[in-house]
Amino acid sequence: MAPRDLVEQLGSASGSGEDSGCTNIGETRRPQVSAGLQEEQHADADTDDNVDKEEDGEDPLESFRPVLSHLRLERLSELAISLKTALVGDVESGNLMTCTINPQPLAGSYNILYRVTFSDSSAWVFKIPGTGYSPEWSEASGRWLRSEAKTMNLIRKRTSIPVPEVFAFDSGLHNIINAPYIAMEFVDGIQMAERWFSTADGSEQLSDDLLEERRLKWLKTLAEYSYQLGQFTFDKCGMLEFKDDEDWPTSIGPSVCDLEAEAPKFREIGPFSDTKSYLLQLLDVRTSGRPSFDLERILRYFINSIPDSIANAELNGHRFVLTHPDFGFQNIIISNDSDCRILSIIDWDGVETSPLCLGNEAYPHFITRDWDPLMYHYDPKNPASKKRENSPEQLQHYREIFATSMQSLVGPERECFTRYSHIYEALAIAAGDKFCYAEIIFMLIEKCLEASAQNESQKKGGGMQEAEEQEELMVYDVIEAFAEDPPEPSAIERLRKGFLRICGQGHVMKGLKILTLTQKSIKIAFPFSPPLQRLSHLDRRRKEFRRMTN
């Protein structure tokens, strides 16, 4: 297994057609080789995943056996030395470049990784897609890899975002290792996840004040990095497409949709010219061939109810902006010392343009975890959970910190793209994830009903107690209302009013004065149930849904 500080790229399968050619970054194009970039990811996350699989008696490389059977691993050192020599130039006689390769790869979700250490002490990582063999590898696979590689190069050249250096890529199968690959630098660091809660094993003794200071510094820095992606705006949602000899994209191609099959399966969708079409297509792909349940009807209603001021908002005359595809703290690499500096932002697999409400100004995923109930495991009665999850109140606090930092950079006219981004992120997850969507919809219904009741109470001059007394409509009432054709109108109206309240309809766009929510109003608009009560609510909703669908 790799050491705790190993950083390597893991991410999704990517790649470009059958024809191959490798070019080194900044070097002259050479035949039968193809150049590019790619990132790296911390191998420790995947090492832990491998350990879990081994403890369960599973082989972490089982799903990669087909590509391993095609891979000519014995030629990898030859390839690595060739690429390295082309980058550093001729070496003096007697100092020929050599390298060593760990023959045991690390396994990510969709890729395997080989670390290569050169005789000059530098280290690279070769990332090989799990689908990198015939007939699984397609022309579309190659386009995805090429887009990712050249997009990372674009970001690295035009921003100060610490994107890992990528030395070369080959998007085809016809090379000396018989597989597509990305060759990238090895970054020596650890995941931010390992220090966000101090250390899980207690080896780092840090006061609450110092830990909070560290977190606030990270959030401010991440806001500054994310802000820089705002210079890359486009008129469609999808992956960037480049010509071989150009660094700026020439067009926008399709997005890549994970079909969530047992083996990696992907499908191209789009490109899209509006936000709602993008989200609805994600849902259509996920529900293809299966009946549309009432929860999916409700999700479609939510998506179609996104305010036009949000869905059609523009930045620099365009509706879409380049965005990190998985902005979580597992993909933020920091120094393994007391400074904990951010060294690299990794895992750009599937990078594409996104709607502004899901774009570069959105919250990092690790401070929106409470809006994905199935994946959120906070339990106030379990001390161990506090070492790996923040409470809902803490997450709201960090969202406020990030939003304030981002607002200082973009101005108040775009505040809503940050402050309400967790709502749109929840919709996007529900649209594309068959495992999480039900719990997210249950949660959104509940929050919409609470917000609607509070809105009516405020109109009548009442408070929270009066709002609770007026709360007559339950989650199952809404689900039953959508089971009717057409849906029952009074329930729809309550849901609509609540949704508009929680998703930022009150913000006035286009440079007019923005109404900033106070901490008190945020707690009212985004109420959090006590954790134990919240868990019982989830159980109740599950029982209600099972009862209604049986």
N, C-alpha and C positions, 0 to 999 in steps of 0.2 A: 504494500500500500504506500501511497505517497505521504510525505511528511505533512504536518498540520499547516505549514505555511506555503504549500504548493498552490500556485494560481495558474489555471489553465481554462481555456474556453470550452464550454460545454454546449449548449444551445440546440437549436433545431437543425434538422437535415436541410442542406442547401446545395446548390450547384449549377453548370451551363452546358448542355448538350454533349454530343458525342465527340465533336471536334475539340482538340486540345491544343494548347500552346501556352507556355509559361513565360511571363514577363516579370522581371524584378522591378520593384518600385523605384522609379527614377532611372532605370537602366534601359538599354536598347532591347527591343523585342527579339527573342531568339526562337527559332523554330522548335516545335514539339514541346513547348513549355508555355504556361499561361500565368500571368502575374496578377497580383492583387493584394488584398488585405483581409484581415479578419481579426477578431478579438480573441480574448481568452477568458476563461472563467475559472473561478477558484475550484480546484479539484477536491477540496475538502468536503464540499457539499455532496459531491458525487461519491467520494470515498465513504462518507457516512451512509449514503444510500446503498453502496455496494456491501458495506458491513451489515446493514439491516437485511439485505437479501440473503447474504451468506448465513446469518443467524436463523433465517427462516428456511434454510436449506435450498435456496434458489441460487442459480448461477447468474451473476450480474451480467455476464457476457452472452447469455443464451440467445437473446434476440439479435445479437450481432454475428452469430455463427455464419450466416450466408455471406456477409461482406468479408469476414475474416478468411473464409475459404477462398475468396477471389483475390484478396490482398497479397501482393508480393512483398512481404515484410523484409525479406532479405535484401531488397534493393532500396529500402528507405534511407540507409546511411549514405549510399551513393547519391541519391537525390538531394539529401540535406547538404552534403559537402559541395555538390555542384552549385546549389543555390547560394550557399554561404560564400563560396569563393567568388562567385559573380558579383556579390555585394561588396566584399572587402577588397577585391582586386587580387593580383598575384601575391603570393607569399614568398619569402626568401627561401633559397635552397636550404634544405635540411629542416624546414619548419612547415612541412605539409600539414594541411588541416585534417584533423581526424575527429571522430565523434563516437559517442556511445549512446545506445538506445535501450531504454527499459522495455524488454519484450512483452511485459504484462501491461496492457493498456488500461486506462481508466475508462469507465463506461458512464456516459451521460444519458439523458433521455433519448436522444436521437443520434448521438455521435460517439465515436471512440477516439481517445487521445493518446498520442505517443509523445513522451518528452525526449528531446534530443539535446545532449550536452556536448558542446564542442571543446576542442583542445585549448581554445583561448578563453575558456571558462564561461562563455556566453551560453545561453540555453534558449531553445525554441520549443514550440509545441506544434505537432501536426494533428490537425483535426480532420477526421474522415467520417463522412455521413454514413449512418447505418444503412441507408438505401443506395450506397455508392457501388452498385454492381448491376450488371445486365440481367434481367430486363427491367428492374425496378427503377434504375436511373434514367431520367427522361430529359428531353430538351427543356421542359419547364423547370426541372430540378436545377439544371445548369444556370438558367436565368436567375433563379433565386439566389444562388451562391454568388454569381457575378454582381448582382444588385447589392447584396450585403457588403461584399468586399469593396466595391467602388464607392458605396455610400459612406463607409467608414473612412475611406481615404479622404472623401470630401469634407467630412466633419473634422478630421484630424488636421487638415490643411487650413481650414477657414475659421476655426474656433480654438479656444484654449481648453476645451473639454479633454480630459486625459483619456483619449481612446487608445487602446493598445496598438502598437505598431505591428502591421502585417507585412511580411516580406514577399510573399508570393502566394498564388493560388492556381489551381488547375481545375477547371469546371467540367472536364471530360474524363472518360475512362481510359483513353489511349495514351498512357504514360508508363514510366518504368515500374511504378508500384501498382498499376492496374486499377487505380481508384482515384476519384476526385479528392482534393485535399485543400486545406488552407494552412499555410506555414506562418506562424506568428511568434512574437516574443513571449518569453516566460517572464511573468511579473511576480516578484517575490513579495507577497503580502498575505493578508487574511481578509475574509469577508467582514463587512461592517456588522453583519448579524452576530459575529462572535464578540463584539464589544458594545453593541447597543445596550445590552443588559449587563454591562461589565462582563465578567466571565462566568459561564455557567457552572464551572467547577469551583468557583470561589478563589482561584489563584490570584486574581487581581482585586485588592481591597481598595475600593473607591467610594468616597462619600457620595451621598445623594446629590449634593450641590455640584461636585466636580463632574459627576455623570451627566447631570442636567446641562452644565456648561458645554460639555463635549457634544451632546446631542444637538443643542441649539447651533453650535458652530457648524456641525455637519449639515443641518437643514438649510442654513443660510448659504453655505457653499454650493449645495445641490441646487438651490433656487437660481444661483448665479450661472451655473452650468446649463441648467434647463433653459433658462432665458435665451441663451445664445443660439439655440436651435430655432428661435423665432425668425431668423434671417432666411430660413429655407421654407418658403411658402409656395404652394402650388394650387392649381385649379381642380385637381382630382385627388381621390383617395386611392392609394395603391403603392406599389414598389417603384423606386426610381429605375429608369432604364438608361444605360450609357452606351455610347459607341466605344470601341476598343481604345481609341487614341484620344478620348476626351474625358476630362475630369468633371464636367458639369452635365447633369442629366439632360437627355434630349426629349424624353417623354415620360409619362406615368403608365406603368403596366398594371396587371392585375395584382390583387392582394392574394395572400396564401392563407387558406383556411384548413385548420387541423380537423380531420374527420373523427378524431378520438377513437380510432380503431385499436385493436390489441397490438398490431404492428403499425409503425409509422405510415400514415396515409394522409395525403394532402390534396387539396383541390384549389384551383385558381378561381377567384371570383372578382368581378369588377373589371376595370376600375370604376369608381363611383364619383358622381358630381354633387351628391348631397348626403347629409348625415343620416337621414332616416332610411334611405335606400340601402346604405351600407349595413346598418344594424339589422334591418329586416332581412337582408340577404344572409347574414350570419345565422339568423334564426331559421330561415328556410332550408339552409344546408343541413343544420342540425336535426331538423324535424322531417327531413325528406324520407318519404316512404312510411311514415308513422302517422297515426291519427293525431289531430290537433286537439289537445285537452283544453279545458277551461283556463288553466294557468297560462298556457301559451296565448290564448285569446287576450288575456289580461296584459301579458307582456307586449303584445302587438299594440294594444291600446296605449300603454305607457309610451312606447316608442313614437307612435303617431301623435301623441300629445306633447312632445317636446316643443317648447315655444319656438316659433320661427326666429325670434331674436337671438336664440342660441343656436339652433340648427343651421341657420343661414348666415351666421356672423362671419365677417371677413377680417383678415389681417393682411395689410399691404395689398389689398385688392383680391385676396385669395381666401378660400374657405378651408384649406388644409395645410398642415404644417408637419415638418419632419419630427418624429417622436420616437423615443426609446421604446421598444416593444415590451419590456418587462422591467420596469423601473422599481425593483425591489432591493432591499439591502443585502441580499445574497449576491447581487450583481454589482456591488460597490466594493472595491478593494481598497483597504487601508493599510498603513504601515503597522507592522507588528512591534510597536514600541509605545512609549508613554504619550507621544504626540498624536498617534492615530490619524495621520494625515491621509486624505483621500488620494490614492495613487492612480486609480484607474476605474473607469465605468465600463463594464464588460457586457457580454451576452447581447449582441445586436442582431442575433438571428431573427429574421422576419421584419427587420426595420422597414418602415414605410411611412407615408404621410397619413395623418389622422385628422378627423374633425377637430376644430379648435377646442370643443368641450372635452375632448379626450386627448388633447395635444400636449405640447411641451410645457405648458403652464399648469398642468394638472398635478394633483398631489402625487408624491411617490407612493407606491403600492403599500409599503409597510406601515403607513399611517392611516390607511383606510381599511384595515383588516376587519374591523367590526361591521363593515357593510357587506361582508361575504360570510354569512353565519356558519355555513358548513365547514369553512376553513379556519374559523376563529375559535380558539380554545381557552379563552380566559375564564378562570374560575377563582373568585376571591377567597374561597375557603381552602384552596389548594396552594400552599406557598410555592410549590414547584412551578405552577403555571405562571407566576409572576416573574420567573426567570426567563420566560420565553414569549410572554405576551404582555402588552400594555393594556390597562383598563380602558373602557370606552371614554372615560373622562380624560385620561392622559392622551389618548389618540386625538380627541377633539382639541385639546390644548396644543398638540404638535401641528395639527392642521392649521390652527390659528397662527402659529409662529411661521409656518411655511407660507401661508397666504399673505401675511404681512410683509415678509421678505420679498415675495414675488411682486406684490403691489408696489413696493418701493422702486422696482425696476421697470414695470410696464405702465404704471399709472392706474388711477382708479377706474378708467373707462373699461378695462379688461378684467376687473376684479372677479367677475362671475365665472370666468374660465378656470379659476383656481378654486374659489370657495364652494362651488357646487359640482366640481368635477367628480367627486366620489359617487354622486347620484348616477351620473352618466357612465362611470366605470362599472357600477353595479349592473346597469342595464346591458352593457356590452358583455360582461361576464355571463349574465343570464341568457343572453341571446346565443352565445357560442359554447356554453359549457353544459352538457347534459346532466352532470352530476350536481352542480351548484344552483341551477336555475330555480328549482322549486322553493328552496329556503329563501333565496333572494326575493322572489315574488311575494312570499308570505310576509317578509320583513317590510317590503315597500308598501304593501297594502296596509299593514298595521300603522306605519308611520304616516301614510297619507290620511288615514282616518283620524289619527290623533291631531295632525296638523289642521285638518278640516274642522274638527270640533273646536280646536283652539281659535281658529279664525272666526267661527260663528260666535263664540263666547266673547271675543274682543269686540265684535260689532255690537253686541248687546251690553257691553260694559262689564262683563263677568270676568272671573279669573280662572285659574287652572281647575279649582274645585268644581266650578260650574261647568267647565268643559268636560270633566270626567262624568258629571251627572248627565250631560247631554249625550254621552257616548252610548248610543244604542246599537249602531251598526257594527257587527263583528266581522272578522276576516271571512268566516264561512258564508256570511250573508253576501259578501261581494262575489265570492266564487259561485254561489248559487245564482246570483243575478246574471253572471256571465254565461251560465249554463242555459239561460233562456235565449230565444232568438226572436226578436232582438233582445239584448240585455235590458234588465229592468232599469228605467231612467233615473230614479232617485238615487240608487246606489252609484250609478255612473257619475252623476253630478257630484256627489260627495267625494268620490275618488278623484275626479278631475280637479276640484278645488284644492284638495290636499296635495296632489302632485304638483300643481303649479306653485304652490306655496313652498314646497321643499326643494324645488329644482331651480329657483332663482328667477321666477317670472317677475318679481318685484323690482329687479334691477332695470334701470333705464340705460339703453345702449347708445352707441354712436356719439360718445363724448359728452353726453349730458351728465348731470350730477348723479353720482351713484349713492344709493342708500346702503350704508355699511351696517351690517348686523352687529349689535352689541353682544357681549358674552351672554347676557340674560336672554336676549331674544333668540340667540342660537340655541340655547337649551330648550326653549319653548318650541322652536320650529323643528329641532332635531332631537326629540325626547329620547332618553335612554332609560329603559326599564332596569330596575335592580337586577344584577346578574342572575340570581336564583329565580326570580320571577320571570326573567327573560327566557331562561332555559325551559321553564314550565310552559311559557307561551309557545315555544317551538314545538314541544311535545304535543300541546293542545292542537296546534295547527296541523301537525302531521296526522293526528287522529281524525281531525275534521275532514282533511282531504281524503284520507283512506276511506272514511265512512261514505263520503259523497261519490267516490269513484267506484266503489264496490257494487 
